Amino acid sequence: MAIDLCKTNRKSGEPTFTPVCAANTFVTYWLPPAKELGLQMIECLPALVIRQEFKDQFIEEISQLRNWIDLHAPVGIRESILESIDRVMDIVSSTSLDEYELSTG
């Protein structure tokens, strides 16, 4: 099982899926620091809709998670997690939520 970021065009309804991480990677490497740092939106990643009013909060939380992963994750998996986080940050930062809906699942 995996967690994906779904970017759905509001006009056409056409979705685009971007892999975020495997469920076990989320539970092992994303969830513990999210809980430790109080990153409530990251804790909800398996089922989250990113709304305009929370977009900045999400970007801030995923940035905090990125910093934690960079300092604490095992070397063997760190780079792939950072790449996933960077990909999510890029998509969320550059997406107009007036034109698209962003959700994870």
Secondary structure as the mmCIF struct_conf table of DSSP 4:
data_model
#
loop_
_struct_conf.conf_type_id
_struct_conf.id
_struct_conf.beg_label_comp_id
_struct_conf.beg_label_asym_id
_struct_conf.beg_label_seq_id
_struct_conf.end_label_comp_id
_struct_conf.end_label_asym_id
_struct_conf.end_label_seq_id
STRN STRN1 ALA A 2 ASN A 9
TURN_TY1_P TURN_TY1_P1 ARG A 10 SER A 12
STRN STRN2 PRO A 15 ALA A 22
HELX_RH_AL_P HELX_RH_AL_P1 ALA A 23 THR A 25
HELX_RH_PI_P HELX_RH_PI_P1 PHE A 26 TRP A 30
HELX_RH_AL_P HELX_RH_AL_P2 LEU A 31 LEU A 37
TURN_TY1_P TURN_TY1_P2 GLY A 38 GLY A 38
HELX_RH_AL_P HELX_RH_AL_P3 GLN A 40 GLU A 43
TURN_TY1_P TURN_TY1_P3 CYS A 44 CYS A 44
HELX_RH_3T_P HELX_RH_3T_P1 LEU A 45 ALA A 47
STRN STRN3 LEU A 48 ILE A 50
HELX_RH_3T_P HELX_RH_3T_P2 GLN A 52 PHE A 54
HELX_RH_AL_P HELX_RH_AL_P4 LYS A 55 HIS A 72
BEND BEND1 ALA A 73 ALA A 73
HELX_RH_AL_P HELX_RH_AL_P5 VAL A 75 SER A 94
TURN_TY1_P TURN_TY1_P4 LEU A 97 GLU A 99
STRN STRN4 TYR A 100 THR A 104
#
